[in-house]
Amino acid sequence: MPNKRLFLFVFVTFLFMIVTAGIMGNVSGEKKNVPEVQPFPHVDTSKSISVEQNAEPNVTPLKKATTKPKLWYRHFVVVFKYHHVAKGSDQHYAITPEQFAGHMSFLHENGLNPISLDEFTRFMETGDLSTDNAVLITFDDGYESYYTDAFPILMSYGYPSVNFVIADRLRDAADRKREKMTTPLTRQQVKEMQGSGLAAFGSHTYSLHDEQEQNEWGELGPETAPVYREDLQRLEVEQEYRDRLYVDFSMSRVGLGEWTDHQVDTISLPYGYTSSIVRETAQQAGYRYVFTSTPGVVKSGTNPFAIPRFDVGVRDVDVTTLHQLFTKAKNEFEGEQS
């Protein structure tokens, strides 16, 4: 088994080099058509730096709260999950910029404190968290709307966030804009947001974000689940399944690490599908933190390969729903203190 894993890793690295060469060819061909963008200013996420000092120049700085912030909970993290922030979208997992701005305003007005991915992983590692009322803001899929619509709002508050991107779609070439596919981020946009100090990026697999047939009757399910092999007229066996996941997870981790110049050790699972095999393979592929779609509060001792999140990026989640969510977290915290 170790020899086979070694062979797979060498194969993944070789395949990644080929894919990168092809993509970079596209990038160089399209580079002259890519418009220059105004870099976001770097923001120090330390609490000693004020929002007024770090706000984007064309964004009105927010006033500091004059009242003592409310304690909702301590040594807990509520993790938000969003997908797409855009006007006029009919997707279920899409909200308008106005709705997203309302969510961020709710956090600001209620003394809830978004933290960086680095602070979150330190908490997972050590159990130490100095920020009360902590919130981690995450996005799945790596859509361009994160750059155009969500990130400017986050910048105005000085809020950090993390986006889990589908690595195969992260490119600058014109073919990233395809029919019936929501436009993904470009690498240039990723670099720009990274430079602000407020955006981190993780994996949402390399290319396992579609649905595939799960059986001979053609029923569909996530690609991260075992799939039906039409060529062999059977469901893939466990070792085939594990190898397929390992190759994809490894390509995404290695590729994103190369493209972002940052170590990538976080992955969120498409469609929230998880199993013992998925978790084991993610760990074998080099990930230390796996985000799911199971709702729940993150505490000291939470399984790092089964991190829960609240899916708040849908149209029916308003500020009343958020208040109920945080009230429940507060009650849970107070119950543990009694």
N, C-alpha and C positions, 0 to 999 in steps of 0.2 A: 504493500500500500504506500509506504513512504516514497519508494522509487516511482510509483505511478504518479503521486502528487508532484514530485520533482519534475517528471516529464511534462505534466500538465502545465506547471508554472512556466517552464521554458517555452512550451508551445504558446501559452498566453502572451508571454513577453514578445516572442517572434511575431505573433499575429498582430499584437498591438502596434509594433513598429511598422508593419505593412499598412495597417489601417491609418496610422498617423501620417505616413508618407502620402497616402492617397488624399487624405483630408487637407494636408498642408498644400498639396498641389492645387486643390480647389481654392484654398484660401488665397494663395499667391495670385491665382488667376482673377479672383474677385476683389483683391485688396484695393485696387484703385477705385472701385465703385463703393467702398465702404465709407460713409461720411464720418468726418471727425466729430467727436463728441466732447462736450465740456466736462472735464473730470469733476466728480463730486469731491468736495474738500474732505481731508482726513479728519476724523472725529475720534478723540481719545474717549474711550468708554468708561474711564475712571469716574467715580462719583464726584471727585473733586473738581471736575470740569463742568461748567454750567452749560445748559442748552443754548443760552444766548451766544456763548462764545463759539459754538460749533455748528449752529444752524446754517443751512445752505444760504448763500447771499441773497437769493431772490425769494426766500421764505421768511415770513414774519416770525421772529422768535417768540416762543411761548413764555408767558409770565410764570414765575415760580409760585407754587402754592404757598399761601400765607398761614394756613391752618395746619395743625399737627396731623400727619398722616395716620390713617386708621390701620390698626394691626388686624389683618385678615388671618394670617397664619405665619408660621416661622419654620424653617427647615423643610418646607414643602416647595415643589415647583409645579405650577399648572402649565402644561404645554399646549399651545394653540397649533392647529393645523389649518393652513389655507392652501388653495390651488391657484385660482385664476381671479384677478381683480381687473374687471373691464366693464365698460358700458355696453349694453345691447346684447350681451351673450345669453344664449338660451341653455347653456350648460348647467347641470345641476350643481356642480362644484364651482360656481362662479358667483361673485358678489360685485356690486358696483364700487367705484372708488369712494362714493359718498358713504356707503355702508361701512367700508373698511375704515374710513376716517372716523366714523362714529365709534367703532370699536376701540381705536387708539385713543380717542378723546375720553372714553369711559375709563380706560386704564389710567390715564393721566389724572383725571378728576377724582379718582378713588384711591390714589396712593399705591397703585399696583406697578411693580417695577420689572420691566423686561431686562433680562440678563443675556450675556453673550454665550455662545456655544462653549467657549473655553471655560467660563465660570460654571456652566452646567456640568461639563464633563469632570471638572475638579470636584464638584459636589458628588457626582456618581462615584468617583474614585475614593474620596476621603470622608464623605458624609458631612463635610464642613461647608456651610453656606452663610455668608455674612449679610446677604440681602434678604430683608423681610418682604413678604408679599411678592415672591419671585414668579416671573412668567417667562417662558421661552417661546418665541414666535417662530414658527416653522412654515415653510412652503414646500409643496411637492411639485414635481414635474419640470421645473426650470423654464416656465413660460416667460416670454418677453414682457408681459404685463407686470411682472415683478419689478422690472427696471423702469418702465414707462409710467405706471400708475401707483404701485404700492410703495416703492422705495422712496420717492420724494416725500410721501406722507410720513414714513418712518424717520426720514432724515429730519423733518421739521420738529420731531419730538426727541431726536437723538437716540432712538430705539434700535438696538441691534437685532438681527434676525439671521436665520439660516435657511438656505434653499437647497433641497435635495434634487439634483438634476439627473436627467436621463443622458448619460455621457455620449451616446451615439448621436444625439441630436444637437449637441453643443458644438456649433461651428459658425464660421463667418460667411461661408459660401451662400450664394443665392438660393441653392436648392433646399435650404432649411425652411423656406416658405413653400409648403406643399398644400395642395387641395385637401380639404377635410382634416387638416391637422393644425392645431393651435400653434402659432409661431413661437419657437423656442428662443432662448437667449443666445447672444453671440459671445464668443470668448472675449471680445473687446469690452462688452458690457460687464461681463463677470470681473475682468481685471479692474475696470473703473470702480465698480462697487466695492471690491476688495480694498482698493486704495483708500476708501473712506474710513475704514476701520469698523464699519457697522454691518458688513455682510460676510457670512461664512458659507461654505458650500460643501455638501456631502453627496453621497451616491443615492440614486433611485434606480439602480441597476444600469448596465450598459445598454441593453436593448430588450429587456424582458418586461415591457410595459403594455403589451397587447394581450388579447385573449386568444386561446388556442383550443382546439377540440380536446375534450377530456375522455371521450369514449367513442365507440364505433357508431353511436347514434348522432354524433355531431354536436353534443352539448358543449357549450363554451365555458371556459374558466380561465383564471389568471395563468400566465406563462410561468410563474414561479411555482405552480403546482405541477404534478406529473401530467404529461401530455400524451395524447394518443399518436402513435407513429403510423401514419398512413402507409408508409413504404413497407412496414413489417406487419401491418394489420394487427397491432397490439399496443397496449399501454407500455410506455418505457419502463424498464426494470429499475430497481432502486439505484444501482451503480451508475447507469446511464443518466438518471435524474440528478444524482449528486454531482457527477462530472459536468453536466450542462450548467448547473447553478454555479459551480466553482469557477468555470471558465469565464462566465459572464461577470460574476461578482469581482473576480480578480482583475479583469480588463477594465472595469469601471474604476476600481480603487487606484490601480496603477496609472491609468490614463488621466484621471482627474488630478492626481498628485502631480503628474508631469505638467499638466496645463495650467494649474493654479499655483504651482511652486509651494504647495502646502501639503502636509501629510493628511491623508483622508482616512479616517477610521470610523466614520459614521455612515449608516445606510438606513433609509426608510423603505418599507416594503410595499410595492404596488398593490393596490386593492386591499391593503391590510392583511393579505394572506400570509400566515405564518404556520410553522410546524417545527417539530424537533429537528427535522432534517434541514430546513431552511436556516434555523438558528445555528446549528452545528457547522453548516457549510459557510455561513457568513463569518464565523469565528475562524475557521480554517483558512479563509481567503484574506484574513488580516484585519477584519473589523472588530472594534471593541464595543461599539454601541449600536443597537438595532432598534429603530423606532417603528412602532406598530400603529394601528388605528383603533386600538382598544381604549375606551375612555377610562380615565383614572388619574389620580394625583401621584406625582413622583415623590418618593420619600427616600430617606437614607435606607439602603438595603434593597431598593427596587432592583430587579433583575436587569442588568445593562443590555441583555439581549431580548428584552421584552418591555421596552419603554412605552408607557401609555401616552395617548394624546387625545385632546378634545377636538372634534371636527367642527370648528366654528365658521368655516368658510363657505357656508351655504346660506341661501336667501332668507330662510326662516329664523336665523339666529340674530336677534336684535339685542339692544342693551339690556332689556328685561331678562332675556335668557342668560346673558353674561352675568348679571347680578345674581341670578339663581345659582349659576355654576359656582361663583365665588363664595356665596353664602353656604353652599354645601361643603366646600373645601374648608371654610372657616369652622363650621360645625364639627367636621371631622377632626380638625386640629384641636379644638377645644375639648372634644371628647377624649382625645388621647392624653390631654393634660390633666383631666380630672381623675 
